[in-house]
Amino acid sequence: MRIIAAVLCLTLVPAAGALAQRANLSEDMGNSDRIICKEITKPGSRIAKSRSCHTAGEWADIRRQQRDNTSRIQSAIPRPGGG
């Protein structure tokens, strides 16, 4: 029983750290000039990655452009039954 309690305590420690880190990130969420770097996996590979750094505002623009492109492509696909 003590081993189970010890294991549970050890699993909660990283979770508490993640929550604290998330709280720090939420303070910066309003700042569109902060730099965010992401590791991006190259399509078709599990190994090849590149690092891309942009401001939060630029990342928001990139996401918007990706959504717009996806929407445009999906609306161009003919639907079965002519609908």
C-alpha positions in Angstrom: 0.0 0.0 0.0 2.9 2.4 0.8 4.4 1.7 -2.6 1.2 2.7 -4.4 1.0 5.9 -2.3 4.6 6.7 -3.2 4.0 6.1 -6.9 0.9 8.3 -6.9 2.8 11.1 -5.1 5.6 10.9 -7.7 3.2 11.1 -10.6 1.5 14.2 -9.2 4.8 16.2 -8.9 5.2 16.7 -12.7 1.6 17.6 -13.0 1.9 20.3 -10.4 4.9 21.7 -12.3 3.0 21.7 -15.5 0.1 23.6 -13.9 2.5 26.2 -12.5 4.1 26.6 -15.9 0.7 27.0 -17.6 -0.2 29.7 -15.1 3.0 31.6 -16.1 2.1 31.2 -19.8 -1.4 32.6 -19.3 0.1 35.8 -17.9 1.9 36.3 -21.3 -1.0 35.4 -23.5 -2.0 39.0 -24.1 1.5 39.9 -25.4 1.5 39.4 -29.2 5.2 40.4 -29.4 6.5 37.5 -27.4 8.6 35.0 -29.4 7.4 31.4 -29.5 9.6 28.7 -31.0 8.1 25.4 -32.1 9.7 22.2 -33.4 8.0 21.2 -36.6 8.2 17.6 -37.9 8.7 17.5 -41.6 5.9 15.7 -43.5 6.6 12.1 -44.2 9.2 11.8 -41.5 9.3 11.0 -37.9 12.9 12.1 -37.5 13.5 15.2 -39.6 12.4 18.3 -37.7 13.0 22.0 -38.0 12.7 24.8 -35.5 10.5 27.8 -36.3 10.3 30.9 -34.2 7.7 33.7 -34.7 5.9 36.2 -32.5 2.5 35.2 -31.0 0.8 37.5 -33.5 2.6 35.8 -36.4 1.6 32.3 -35.2 -2.0 33.5 -35.0 -1.8 34.7 -38.6 -0.3 31.4 -39.7 -3.1 29.4 -38.0 -5.7 31.7 -39.6 -4.1 31.2 -43.1 -4.0 27.4 -42.6 -7.7 27.4 -41.6 -8.6 29.5 -44.6 -6.7 27.3 -46.9 -8.2 24.1 -45.5 -11.7 25.6 -45.7 -11.1 26.7 -49.4 -9.8 23.3 -50.3 -12.6 21.4 -48.6 -15.3 23.6 -50.2 -13.8 22.8 -53.7 -14.2 19.0 -53.1 -17.3 17.7 -54.9 -19.8 16.1 -52.6 -21.3 12.7 -53.3 -24.9 13.0 -54.6 -24.2 16.4 -56.1 -24.8 18.3 -52.9 
